[in-house]
Amino acid sequence: MVITFLMAAATLIIFVAVVHRYSSGLPIPGVQDFLLSLNLGWAQELCIYMFIWMAKIGAAYGVRTGIHVGVDVMVNALTSEWRKKFIIFSLLAGALFTGTVGTFAVRFVYELYSTEQVSADMELPMWLVYMGLPIGSYLMCFRFLQACYRFIRTGSLPRPITPRWKASKPWKSCTRKSLRGKEVSHDYRLYFRPAHRLMLTGMPISIALGLTVLTFLFTMTQVPIESVALKLFTGIEKFEIMAIPFFILAGNFLTHGGVARRMIAFATACVGHLHGGLGLAGVLACALFAAVSGSSPATVVAIGSILLPAMVAKASPSALAPASSPPRARSAS
């Protein structure tokens, strides 16, 4: 509910600001003077702050629904006993990371409260703006603990259990051959190997990278812990990043409006009669959808949700169908 309200409000504010910007240049007597007298310079700052709150609260909602991306190939190949241990470990690690970040954010907001800093345009108290960090982090921590408790009791996760992927022999030999003879630097082993090992436990990639970065900061640097919370805020405090959720929103409009299905029907009519026509139709549909929406994630969600079940139903290789959609979307957009 909160995310929906923030997204709708941000969309309305950006729409009004864009219309005001272009309408102010029209030489209409009376109307132009009235539009120029309106000050909407605060709209950009407000939308940035709303987007940050959406991102933090949406991350907690992602834990609840199980949409955070993780690598669970090795976990699914284990026995049920070891698989349960790895999943519990990954969920508790997520709770540890988000709880730690939330604690740092609380300390940062508390220290910011005594400075009486305000924002540039709206003059909002900055401690109120930064409150999204501890709230979002503690919500994520609660959702991780909730998912862990539910998994211990029922054995079910928020997301459906993915099938066990089985790699082919040529792929394995090619990978080993490509790595043979190459020197791996000490920095690579020091920084990236812990992250890779944490990813193999099935935890979300963001949590694995976050734990690795926190460990590096605490053991090998003298960086103040308050800067961790500050970086989580300033990293997405850019107006250009606002295009990402709006592109995905546009893709959802096209999907629910039936445009995506019409694009797939058109692409199937063009190339569906060829060998591998369903895959070729997916490439063409992704090109059409990406040209309209401009977003690779929106293209994957819109086209993939329709084409992937159809490809599996048509006896396409189960490992080929999901692996082919992201490259199509990236190359098309």
N, C-alpha and C positions, 0 to 999 in steps of 0.2 A: 504494500500500500504506500509506504513512504517513498520507495524507489519510483513507483508509477507517478506519484504526485510531483516529485522533483523533476522527472523526465518531461512530464507534460508542461510544467511551469517553465522549464528551461527552453523547451521548443517554442512555446508561446512568446517568451521574452525575446529570443533570437529572431523570431519571425517579425515581431513588431519593430525591433531595432533595425533590421535589414530594410523593411518597408519604409521606415522613417528616414534612413540614410539616403535611399535613392529618390524618395519623394521630395526631399528637401532641395534637390537640384532642379526640380521642375519649375519653370518660370510662371507660376500661377499666382496672380495678384491676391494678396490676403492669405492664401493657403501657405505659400512659401514662407512668409514672415512668421506665421503661427508655428510651422514645423521647425523653423530655425530657433524659435524661442524655447522649444522643448529640449531639455538636456537629458539624453539617454546614455551618457558616457558611463553610467554605473552598470549598464546591462551586461557588458562583457565581464566585469569583475564578479558580479553576482552569479552569472552562469558558470564561471570557473569554480567558484566555491560550491555551487550546487553540484557540479560534476564530481568534485572531490568527495563530497558526502555520498553521492550515488555510488562511486567506486568503492568506498570503504564499507558502506552498508551492503552493497551488492556482492562484495566478496564473502561476507557472512552468509548471505542468501545462497551463494554458490556452494558453500560447504554443506548447507542444509539439503540442497537438491543434488549434490554430487557432480557438479559440472566442472570442477577444477581438473585440469589435465594432469595425468600421472602415467608413469610407465609401469604397468602391472603384468608384463609378459612373463617375467621370472616368477612372480608371486603366484600366478595362475598355474604355473607348471609344478609347483610344490605340492606336497601332501596337504591334506586338510588341516592337520595339526600345526605344521610349520606355516602354512598360509595364514592361519588365524593369528599366530604370534607376530608375523610381519605386519599384518594389517593393524593390529592393536598398537604396535610400535610406531607405525606411520601416523596414526591418528593422535597418539599421545605426543609425538614430535611436533605435529601441527599445533596442538594445544600449547605446548611449551613455547614455540616460537611466537605465536600470536599473543600469548600472555606476557612474554618478555617485552615484546614491542609495545603492548598496551601499557605496561608499567613505565617504560621509558617515556611514552607519550604523556602519561599523567604527570610525571616530573617536569617535562618540558612545558606543558600547559600551566602548571602551577607556578613555575618561574616566570612564564610570560605574563601571567596575571598581574604580577607586581610591577610590570614595566609600563602599563597603560598604553601600549602600542595600539594603533588603529590602522585600518586599511586605507588605501590611497583615495579611492573615489567615494565609497559609501561610508567611510569612517566607522566601520564596525570594529568592536574590540577583537584583536587578533586571537586572544585566548578562546573566544567563542567560535571563531572560524576553525581553529586547530582542534576543537573538541571532537571533530569527526574522527581523528586518529585514535584516541583511546576508546571511543564508543565502538567504532568498527572493529578494532583489534580484539576487544573483550567479547564482542558478539561472535567473532570467528572462533575465539577460544571456547566459548560456551557451546557452539555448534560442533566443534571437534570432540569435546567431551561428551556431548549428547550422542553423536554418532558412534563413539567408542562404547558407551554404555549400551546402546541399542544393539550394536554388533555382538557384544559379549552375551547379551540376553537372548537375542533372536538369530544371530548369525547372518543378518542382512545388512547391506550397506545402502546409503542413500542413492547410489547409482546402480544400474543393473550390472551383473557380473559379465564381463566380456569373455568371448570364447578364447580358448587356448590356441594361440598362434603357433604354427610350426614352420620354422624357416627351412627353406630348401637347401640342399647340399651345395649347389653352385654359389648361392649367396654366401654361405659360410666360408667356402674356400676362397672366394674373391675377397672377402673382408680380411681374412688372415694374410692373404698374399699382399694386399695393399698396405698392410701395416708392417709387413716384414722388411727389415732393413732400415727402417726409419727411426731416428733418435727422438725420444721423448724428453723434453727439457725438464729440469728440476722444478721450474715454476709451474709447469703444467701438472705434474704429479702433486705438487703441494696444494694448488688452488682448486683444481678441477676433479681430481680423483675422489676426494670426499663427497663432492656433489654428485658424481656419477654413482657412487655406492649408495648414497641416500635415495637417489631416484630409483634404483633397482629394488628398493624395499616397497615400492608402490605408492609412496607419499606424493602429493602434488609437487610438480616441478618448482613452483614458486616457493614452497616451504623448504625444499631441499637446498635451493640456492640461498634462501634467506638464512638458514641455519649455518651454512658454510661461510657466508659473509660475516655473520655475527661472531662465529668462532675466530675468524681471521682478525676481526677488529679488536676483540678482547685479548687475544694472545700475542699479536705481532704489531700492534699499533697503539698509539696514545690518543686515539680519536675520542672526544667526549661522547658519552652515551646519548646526550641530548641531540646530537647531530643525526642519529639514526632516525628518530622521529621527524626531524626537520627534513631529511632527505626524502622520506616517504611522502611528504606533503609537496615539496618543491619539485619532485620528479614529475608530477602530473599537473603542476600549476602552470599550464601552458594553454593558450587559447586554441592553438592548432590541434591539440589532442581532442578538443571538443568535436572535431569532425568524425571521429571514430564511432561514438554512440549514435550520432545522427545518421551516418551511413547505414549502420545496422538497423536503425529504426526505419529508414527508407526501404531497406530490404525486407523487413517484416511487413510493411504496408504492401509491397509488391507480392509477397508470398500469400498473405491472407486475402488479398484482392483478386487472386487467380491469375495474375500476370505471369508468375513463374511457370505454372502448368501450361499456359498458352505458349510460352517460349519453348518449353520442352516438346510440346506437340508440333510446333513449327520445325524445330531442329530434327525431330524424328522423321517428319515428312520429307525433309531435305536429304538426310544421309542415313536414315534408318534402314534402307534396303541394301546397304553395303555390308561387307563382312565386318563384324564387330560394330554394327550400326548403333547399338545402344550406347557404347562408349564414345563413339564419334558424336552422337547426339548430345551427350553430356558435355563434351568439349565445346560444341557450338552453343549450347544453352548457357554454359558458364560465360562464354564470350559476350553473349547478348545481355545477360543479367549484370555482369560486371561493368559493361559499358553504361548501363542505366544507373546502377547503384554506386559504382565506384569503390566498392569495398570487397576485399577478398573474403573476410569472415562471413559477411552477409551472403555472399555467393555460395560459400560452402554450406551454410545452414539452409538456404532456400532451395538450391538445386540438389544438394546431397540428400536432404531429407526425402526427396521425391524419387531420385534416381537410384540411390543405393538399394532400397528394397526391391526395386524393379530389376536391377542387375543381379542381385542374389537370386531372385525368383527365376531369372532367365538362365540360371546355372553358370553365371560368371564366377571366376575364382574368388573365393571369399576374401583373400588377402589383397586382390587387385582392386576390388570395388572401392573400399574406403581409402586406399592409398592413391587412387587416381584423381580424386576430387580436389584436394588442396593444390596440387600442381596446376590443374586446369584453372582454378580460380586465380592463382597468382599470375600465371602467364596471360590470362584474359584481361585482368584488371591493370 
